[in-house]
Amino acid sequence: MIKTLTKHGNSLALVIEKPVLELLGADAETPFDITTDGQVLILSPIKDKGQSEAFSAALDKVNARYPKALKRLAE
């Protein structure tokens, strides 16, 4: 799907159609995490903040417990 940006005041907006929102399980109240690698824009719906925090805590625990193994895997 190719989209173009729409002028919205002094900003530009990206309109996301309802079928795409339904596929993501998102609506007008769903917050999105916006990230980029400098060339690609990534929009990810945030469904449950508690779940995100639990995942981050688990990730921190694994990183603290296995730093050498993870470093070797990254090489």
C-alpha positions as CSV (number, residue, x, y, z in Angstrom):
1,M,0.0,0.0,0.0
2,I,1.4,3.4,-1.0
3,K,0.3,6.4,1.1
4,T,1.0,10.1,0.9
5,L,1.1,12.6,3.7
6,T,-1.8,15.0,4.2
7,K,-1.3,18.6,5.3
8,H,-2.7,19.1,8.9
9,G,-2.1,22.7,10.1
10,N,1.7,23.2,10.2
11,S,2.3,19.5,10.2
12,L,1.8,16.5,8.0
13,A,-0.4,13.5,8.9
14,L,-0.6,9.9,7.7
15,V,-4.2,8.6,7.5
16,I,-4.5,5.0,8.4
17,E,-7.6,3.3,7.0
18,K,-10.1,1.4,9.3
19,P,-9.3,-2.1,7.9
20,V,-5.6,-1.6,8.8
21,L,-6.5,-0.4,12.3
22,E,-8.8,-3.4,12.7
23,L,-6.0,-5.7,11.6
24,L,-3.7,-4.2,14.3
25,G,-6.4,-4.2,16.9
26,A,-6.1,-0.4,17.2
27,D,-8.5,2.5,17.3
28,A,-8.4,6.3,17.8
29,E,-7.5,5.8,21.5
30,T,-4.6,3.4,20.9
31,P,-1.2,4.9,21.6
32,F,1.6,4.2,19.0
33,D,5.3,3.8,19.5
34,I,7.1,5.6,16.7
35,T,10.7,4.6,15.9
36,T,13.0,5.0,13.0
37,D,16.4,3.8,11.8
38,G,16.9,7.0,9.8
39,Q,15.3,5.6,6.6
40,V,12.3,3.6,7.8
41,L,9.4,4.8,10.0
42,I,8.0,2.1,12.3
43,L,4.6,2.5,14.0
44,S,3.8,0.0,16.7
45,P,0.5,0.0,18.6
46,I,1.0,-0.1,22.4
47,K,-1.8,-2.4,23.6
48,D,-0.9,-2.8,27.3
49,K,1.6,-0.7,29.1
50,G,1.9,-3.2,31.9
51,Q,2.8,-5.9,29.4
52,S,5.5,-3.7,27.8
53,E,7.0,-2.9,31.3
54,A,7.0,-6.6,32.2
55,F,8.8,-7.4,28.9
56,S,11.4,-4.7,29.6
57,A,12.0,-5.9,33.1
58,A,12.4,-9.5,31.8
59,L,14.8,-8.3,29.1
60,D,16.9,-6.4,31.7
61,K,17.0,-9.5,33.8
62,V,18.3,-11.7,31.0
63,N,20.8,-9.1,29.9
64,A,22.2,-8.9,33.5
65,R,22.3,-12.7,33.9
66,Y,23.9,-13.6,30.5
67,P,25.9,-10.7,29.3
68,K,28.9,-12.8,28.0
69,A,26.7,-15.3,26.1
70,L,24.6,-12.5,24.5
71,K,27.8,-10.7,23.5
72,R,29.1,-13.9,21.8
73,L,25.8,-14.4,20.0
74,A,25.9,-10.9,18.7
75,E,29.4,-11.4,17.2
